[in-house]
């Protein structure tokens, strides 16, 4: 039986996967409660015994759905008019770019955001202000996290064969611009699931220095502003 409470999205405010879900919720104008999860103790999701990551979506009936793309597809099926393509070439195209968003685009961000200690410190300065940290935790996590993520980013870049993180992200953005073609959205006249997923990933770095490369790609930037206006600002 449904309750009178709103659906809940358990999230980190700077998580690209969480922003994928928030983009769909905003676009479909679905009221929901956003629950910020403490990244250290994760006490807000202690009810989730096996899945200890975000995002987690819990609907009004108490049904729990884990992981960004499954959550998006669940929401799309249960709430309002469908956004995701149902069959045929459009579905194939959408699935291709959904997979690209998670396998390529989102993995292109850490090697750029954390490519050196200076950039990492700037990123963590923003991150620690968004999350549930006290003064001491902010400083501890900022400096220790920046050092760790600089090393992680270098390892990730090496594993992906990324010699120049800036050029790699620019190539990703060019690929997305090419996929859009002459249309306003990948979905044509309206955004589809891949539009909202890619937008959400990019939205997560809007306050970071690396976001300037999205703004420098004229086609992607115009597309981004269109999606932002209808998915979030108008919500």
N, C-alpha and C positions, 0 to 999 in steps of 0.2 A: 504493500500500500504506500502511496506517495505521501510525503510529509509536506508541510507548508514551508519548509526551509528551502533556500536556494541551492542549486548544484554548487559544488566546491571544486576549485582548482588549487591543488597544492603545488607550489612553485618556488623558484628563485627568481627574483626580479631581473637578473641579468642572464638568465638561461635562454639560449637560442631555441631550444626545443619547447620550452614553456611559451615563448612568444609565438611559436607556430600555432599553438592551441588558442592563445589569446586573440590572434588575428582572426581565426574562424569564429570564435565567440562574439567578437566585436562586429564582424561582418554580418552575422546572422542576428545581431542585436539580442543575444540571449543573456538575461540577467544571471549573474553568478557571484559567488563569494570567492575572492582571491585570498588564499591562506599562505603567507610567507613562511617557508620552512627554514628553521635554523640550520645552517649548513654544517655545524659542528656536532650537535647532539641529535638533530632530526626528530625532536620529540613530537612535532606536529604530525608525523607520519608513523608513529609507533604502532598504530593499528595495522599497518601493512607489514606483515611478518616476512614475506618472501621478497617483495620488491621494495628496495630501499633507496630509490632514486626519484627524481621529479622529471616531468610532471606526472601527477596522479589526479584523475578526475573521478569524483563521486557524485552521481546524479541524485535527484530528489528521493528516489526509491532506495538509495544506499548502495547501488551497484558501482563497483570500483573498476575503472579501466586504467591501465598503465601504458606509458610510452606515447610519445607525441603523435605519430601517424595513426596508430590504432585509436587513440582518443579522438583525433579529428574525424576519422571515418565513423566512429560510434556517434559522435555529436551530429554529424551530417545526416545520419540515418534516422536519428531520434527527434531532431528539432528542425522544424521549418522545411522550406524548399531545398532540394539537394543542390549542393555546390559541386561535388565530385561527379565526374563523368561515369555513366553506368556501363557503357559497352563501346565496342568498335575502336576506330582509330583515335578518337579523342581520349578514350580511357587509356590506351596504350601510350600516347604521348604524355598524358598526365602522370602515369606511373613511372615513366622514364625519368621525368624531371623531379618527381618526388624522391626517387632513389638517388638521383644526382645531388639533390639538396642535402641529404644526410650523409652520403658517402664522399662527396667532393667539396661542396661549398662550405659546409660547417667545419670541415677539417682544414680548410684553407685559412680560417681565421686565427687560431692560436699561434701559428708560426709568424704571423704578422703582428698581432696584438702584443705578444710577449717576445718579440724577436731580440730584444736587448733589455738590459736591466732598467734603463731609463723608461722605455715604453711600458714595461711590466709594472713599474712603480706607479705610473700614471693610471694604468688600468685598475690596479688594486686600490688606489686612492678612491676611485669612483665606486668600485665594487663594495668596499667595506662601508661606504656611506649608505649604500642601498640595503644592505643586509642587517640582520639583528646582532650587531656587535656593540659591546661597550668600548670605552676609550682604550683600555689596555688591549683588548682583543683586536681592535682596529689596527693598532700599531704593530702588534705581533704578527698578525696575518698579513698585513701589507708588506712587510719586509721579508718574512720567511716565505710567504706565498709568491712574491715577485721573484725571488731567487729560484724557487722550485719550478715555477712555471716557465722561467727563461730556459732552464735545462730541459723541461718537458717539450717545450716548443721546438727547441733545436733537434731533439730526438725525433719528434713528429715530422719535422721538415725533412730530415734525413730519410726516414722510412718512406715518405711520400715522394722522395726525389725532388724536393722543392729547393732549388738553389737560391732563388730570389722570391721571397714571400710576396712582395709588392707586385711583381710581374705575374705571379701565379694567381693572385686575387683578380688582377685586371683581366687575365685570360678567362677566369670563371665568369666575370661580369660580361665580357664580350660574348661568351658562349650563351649566356642567358639573353642578352640583347638580340643575338641571332635567332634564338628560339622564339622570341616574341614576334619577329618579323615585322610586318606592317600593322599588326593588331595592337590594340590598347593593352591587352592581357594575353597570356598564354591560352586562356579559355575563350578568347575572341572578344566579344563585346562585354563580357562579364568575367570576373576572376574565377578560376577553378581552384581545386585543392592545392595544386602545385604553386600557383601564384601566391596563395596565402602562406604556404610553407616557406617559400623563398623570402617573401617579405618579412615574415616573422624572424627568420634567422638574421637578416640584415638589420632589422629593427633593434635587435639586442645589442648592437654596437653603436647605436646612433649617438651616444654621448662620448664615444671614445675617438681618439685621433684617427684611427684607421677608417672611420666612416667617410672621410673626405674622398676616398677613391670611389665610393658609390656616387657621390655628388659630382665627381669629375666625368663619369660616364653619362653623357647627356640622355641617352635613350633609357638607360636603367633608372636614372634619377627621375625622369618624368613619370615612368611607370610606378616607381616607388611612391611618389607623391600622390598619384591617383589612388593607389591601394590604401595608402595611409588615410586619405580623406574619407573613403567610404568604409573602411574597416574599423578605424579607431576614432578619428576626430568627430565623425558623425554619430558615434555610438552613444 
